[in-house]
């Protein structure tokens, strides 16, 4: 892999790290803003997502250092919409998960072009996890008994 390609990959991995850290903050915030009868399981799910985001950020940072780069200290964009209805929170989650998924697909493309199997496998694994997250949120946004996928 050329120096230019390595720089591109490191830049993208840092963006992924920033996105994942933003997810940690988002899900932590969301978990504090859930009220109502279903609060306990939803808060547990959000705390779990925050923890997983931290793990994902750490893994991206490890890939950055593996390639000789310096992990970012930034956090991805955080937008406070002041909307705290569970449906609004889940739609925001869907957008966030889609942004992360798109970044991992970008990483996979760079890894395939550079023939970096380690990064390809890492990207594929993360794509599977993000796709499953998207599916989970999508199902949460459906009405009970509705088998058709939620379309924003």
C-alpha angles and dihedrals in degrees: 000000000000123000090250091053091047090052090051092050093047091049091051093046089052089051089051090049090051092048092050092049089050086054090055090054093043096050092044090052092045091051089059093050100054116108135168140055097319096046099115100056093039093049090049091051092049093048088051090052090050091052092047090050089055090051091049091049090051092050091051089050090051089054090051092054092043087060092047096257134129117249116239122251091203129104122218120253117300117199119189105208094176086227109129103165107124090240091054091047091050092048089052088048090052091054092048093048090048091053090052091047091051090052092051090050088052088052092050090053092051091046092051092048091050093042092234104156094185091058092042091056092045091050092047092050091050092046090056091051093047092047089053090050091051090050091049093052091043091055091048089055093055124093115250109278093016107127096178116099117258111254116201 
